[in-house]
Amino acid sequence: MSITDKTRKVLWGRSGNLCAFCKAHLVVEASVADPESVVGDECHIISGAPNGPRHDPALGLDEIDGLANLLLLCRVHHKLIDDQPDTFTASALRQLKANHEKWVKERLGPKGQAEPVSVVRIAEEIPTHLVWVTSAKALLDLASDCHGRYDDYPEDLTEQDLDCVGSFLQNLTDWVDLGINEPHERISAQKSLAENMSELERSGLRVYVAREKQQLRGGVAAASAFYALHLRIVRHDDPSQIPLPIQPEG
């Protein structure tokens, strides 16, 4: 019996093409004149030869070339363990194999990869109420550092209302995506959005907003804040609106 192709592939894969003893790379890159060179050996922990190192007659012939009895080593350490079988016992080599494969898995397996980037919502940060905004400046202050948005608007919009709402939402998106850093840009954005909001008002529509603090996780960086804007357009007579109590002056 001999080592099967499948067993050989699994052994090399789990070992990361590295010597379990010294972690040396077991495939040398090709040179300009010659192809790659394989300098690793698939070593038997228990030899199948009666006079071989660590031979155990209790081990069946079908187990000699099995994955559990194989260890990937460079040629230097292959010779070492076979020359010193009393030092490198079968038990010691099995532990060496297990430690090495665990080390490879931790560094090259899924646990060693960066966590996928995702946005996580936090229950207590999700707004329960939105506030009516009539000022383009107030709207821009809330929206300017938001990276996400939740939009809602009436389902029964007329064609004229639809154009008005669509223009407003697109204009807000364009200004936020542009990144408003200069005073002139902010003034221009406020003026443009104020015109949109006036058109909405003439169509009997109001704008309600709130910000939600979320968390950006994953990748190689630490978790960071991620803000999203909740924006809802409603009709003046929408029954879901709740008047805020008037605060006493002073």
C-alpha positions in Angstrom: 0.0 0.0 0.0 1.2 3.6 -0.6 0.1 7.1 0.3 -2.9 8.2 -1.7 -3.1 11.4 -3.6 -5.9 12.6 -1.3 -3.9 11.8 1.9 -0.9 13.6 0.4 -2.9 16.8 -0.4 -4.6 16.9 3.0 -1.2 16.5 4.7 0.4 19.3 2.8 -2.7 21.5 3.1 -3.0 21.1 6.9 0.8 21.7 7.3 0.8 24.9 5.2 3.7 23.6 3.1 5.9 24.1 6.2 8.1 21.8 8.2 6.3 20.9 11.4 9.7 21.1 13.3 11.3 24.3 12.1 8.5 26.0 10.0 10.8 26.1 6.9 9.1 26.5 3.5 9.1 23.1 1.7 8.7 24.4 -1.8 11.6 26.5 -3.2 10.6 29.0 -5.9 11.7 28.4 -9.5 14.8 30.1 -10.8 15.3 31.6 -14.2 16.8 28.3 -15.4 15.0 25.7 -13.3 11.6 24.8 -12.0 10.4 24.7 -8.4 12.1 22.3 -5.9 10.2 20.3 -3.3 12.5 20.0 -0.2 9.9 18.4 2.1 9.2 14.8 3.0 6.0 12.9 4.0 7.5 11.2 7.0 6.1 8.1 8.8 5.7 8.5 12.6 5.7 4.7 12.9 7.8 2.9 10.3 6.3 0.1 8.3 9.7 -1.7 8.1 10.4 -4.2 10.9 13.8 -2.6 11.7 12.6 1.0 11.0 12.3 3.8 13.6 9.5 3.4 16.1 8.1 0.3 14.4 5.1 -1.1 16.0 3.8 -4.5 14.8 0.4 -3.7 16.2 -0.2 -1.0 13.6 -2.0 -2.5 10.6 -0.5 -2.2 7.1 -3.5 0.0 6.0 -2.7 2.4 8.9 1.0 2.9 8.0 0.3 5.2 5.1 -2.8 6.8 6.7 -3.0 10.5 7.5 -2.7 10.0 11.3 0.7 8.3 10.8 2.2 11.0 8.5 4.2 14.1 9.4 5.5 16.8 7.0 9.1 17.7 7.6 12.1 19.2 5.9 14.8 16.7 5.0 17.1 17.8 7.8 14.5 17.1 10.5 13.3 14.0 8.7 16.8 12.5 9.1 17.0 13.8 12.7 13.8 12.1 13.9 14.8 8.8 12.2 18.3 8.9 13.6 17.1 9.6 17.1 13.9 7.5 17.6 14.4 7.2 21.4 14.3 11.0 21.7 11.6 11.6 19.1 9.1 9.0 20.2 5.8 8.3 18.4 3.9 10.2 21.1 6.2 13.2 20.8 5.8 13.3 17.0 2.0 13.0 17.2 2.0 16.0 19.6 4.4 17.9 17.3 2.1 17.2 14.3 -1.0 18.3 16.3 0.6 21.5 17.5 1.8 22.4 14.0 -1.5 21.9 12.3 -3.2 23.9 15.0 -0.7 26.7 14.5 -1.2 26.7 10.7 -5.0 26.7 11.1 -5.0 29.7 13.4 -2.9 31.8 11.1 -4.2 30.7 7.7 -7.7 29.5 8.4 -11.0 31.5 8.9 -10.0 32.7 12.4 -6.9 34.4 11.0 -8.9 36.4 8.4 -10.3 39.8 9.1 -14.0 39.9 10.1 -16.2 41.0 7.2 -17.2 44.7 7.4 -20.8 45.2 8.6 -23.0 47.9 10.0 -24.6 46.9 13.3 -27.7 48.6 14.7 -28.0 49.2 18.4 -31.5 48.9 19.8 -31.4 51.9 22.2 -30.1 54.1 19.4 -32.9 53.5 17.0 -35.2 56.7 17.1 -38.8 56.2 18.2 -39.8 59.7 17.0 -38.8 62.0 14.2 -38.8 65.8 14.5 -40.4 68.2 12.0 -37.7 70.4 10.3 -38.5 73.6 8.5 -35.0 74.9 8.2 -32.6 73.7 5.4 -29.7 74.6 7.8 -31.0 72.3 10.5 -31.6 69.5 8.0 -28.1 69.9 6.6 -26.6 69.9 10.1 -28.2 66.6 10.8 -27.5 64.9 7.4 -24.0 66.1 6.6 -22.1 63.4 8.5 -24.5 60.6 7.9 -23.4 57.7 5.7 -26.7 56.0 5.4 -30.4 57.0 5.1 -33.9 55.6 5.6 -36.4 57.4 3.4 -40.2 57.2 3.7 -43.0 59.1 1.9 -46.7 58.8 1.1 -47.7 56.1 -1.4 -50.4 58.2 -3.0 -48.2 61.0 -4.4 -49.4 62.7 -7.6 -47.0 63.1 -10.5 -46.4 66.7 -9.4 -45.7 65.6 -5.8 -43.5 62.8 -7.0 -41.3 65.2 -9.0 -41.1 67.5 -6.0 -40.2 64.7 -3.5 -37.7 63.1 -6.0 -35.9 66.4 -6.6 -35.6 67.1 -2.9 -34.2 63.6 -2.0 -31.8 63.6 -4.9 -30.6 67.1 -4.1 -30.0 66.1 -0.5 -28.1 63.0 -1.5 -25.9 64.9 -4.0 -24.9 67.5 -1.4 -24.2 65.0 1.4 -22.2 62.8 -1.0 -20.2 65.8 -2.2 -19.0 66.5 1.3 -19.6 70.1 2.4 -16.4 71.5 3.8 -16.3 75.1 2.6 -18.6 77.9 3.9 -19.6 78.8 0.3 -20.6 75.2 -0.4 -22.7 75.0 2.7 -24.5 78.3 1.9 -25.2 77.0 -1.6 -26.5 73.7 -0.3 -28.8 75.4 2.2 -30.2 77.7 -0.4 -30.8 74.9 -2.8 -32.5 72.7 -0.2 -34.5 75.6 1.1 -36.1 75.9 -2.4 -36.9 72.2 -2.4 -38.5 72.4 1.1 -40.6 75.4 0.0 -41.9 73.4 -2.9 -42.8 70.6 -0.5 -44.6 73.0 1.8 -46.6 74.4 -1.2 -47.6 70.8 -2.0 -48.8 70.2 1.5 -45.8 68.0 2.6 -43.6 68.2 5.6 -40.2 66.8 6.4 -39.4 64.8 9.6 -36.0 63.6 10.5 -33.9 61.9 13.2 -30.3 60.6 13.4 -29.4 57.0 14.4 -26.0 56.1 15.7 -24.9 52.7 14.4 -21.6 50.9 14.6 -19.2 50.0 11.8 -17.4 46.7 12.6 -15.0 44.4 10.9 -12.0 44.8 8.7 -8.7 45.6 10.3 -9.8 48.8 12.2 -11.5 49.1 15.5 -15.3 49.5 15.6 -16.4 53.1 14.9 -19.5 55.2 14.8 -21.7 55.1 11.7 -24.6 57.6 11.5 -27.8 57.1 9.5 -30.5 59.7 8.8 -34.2 58.7 9.1 -36.2 61.0 6.8 -39.9 60.9 6.4 -42.1 63.1 4.2 -45.8 63.3 5.3 -48.9 65.3 4.4 -49.9 68.2 6.6 -53.0 66.3 7.8 -51.2 63.0 8.5 -52.6 61.7 11.8 -49.3 60.1 12.9 -48.0 63.6 13.7 -47.8 64.4 17.4 -47.6 68.1 18.5 -44.8 68.8 20.8 -45.7 70.6 24.1 -44.7 74.3 24.2 -41.8 74.8 26.5 -42.3 77.7 29.0 -39.9 80.6 28.5 -37.2 81.5 31.1 
